[in-house]
Amino acid sequence: MSDPHPHGKRHHRRGVMHALRVRPSLLIGGIVLLAVAVAAWGLGMHPAPAFLLGFDAGALSFMALQLREFARATPAGMREKARRQDPGRWGILWSGVAISTVVLVALGTELEAGKTGGLLGIVVAAASIMLSWGFLNTLFALHYAHGYYGGYGEQHRGLDFPGGGEPDYWDFAYFAVVIGMTFQVSDVQVTSRELRRMVLVHGVIAFFFNVFILAVSVNIVAGQGS
């Protein structure tokens, strides 16, 4: 019997290949997350720690691939990547914020229920704390970089880096991590209203993330001491 929807299947395959070409590190990280989480769950781990373990593996894969990209990218390459990744860039950012929030909520719920699983639970919890913070700020760094080089107008460019020259990914990572740690900018000046609003949102998210992370860390230490 012939397939009644051949064109739909071909369109779906093309869409998957396009996503792989445009955001390979994010797609690979998502595949690793699902594979590890399902495998851990299948081996008898509770759903929450299985998800956390999957997230840790996926986030680590994503960030390792991004660090490789950061090390070899040029401003010309960043412009091309920003152009290709324009569709859905806001959706990717807010999806990342949502995923990181789910990670921390799952972690807090797991610790509250007292199911840390001994040493393995502590290792997974500590890794989830560090990787959720790193994952979130990496997404913001990419968002700032692609807004700067994407040709969306001066209001999206909006960042003045000291020293002259064209900034690379490490410059944007520095900017994002400083906000993630201190909730303020340092020597990089924000020169547009749109970017100031984005930085404000980033700072507020980072503040609540850091407060939550501190609370979870205290919970882990107190749980071990009891």
Protein Blocks (a to p, Z undefined) as FASTA:
>chain_A
ZZfblmlmmmmmmmmmmmmmmmmmlmmmmmmmmmmmmmmmmnopafklmmmmmmmmmmmm
mmmmmmmmmmmpcfklmmmmmmmmmnoplmmmmmmmmmmmmmmmmmmmmmmnopnopmml
mmmmmmmmmmmmmmmmmmmmmmmmmmmmnonojklnopacehiajddfklmmmmmmmmmm
nopafkbccfbfklmmmmmmmmmmmmmmmmmmmmmmmmmmmmmmZZ
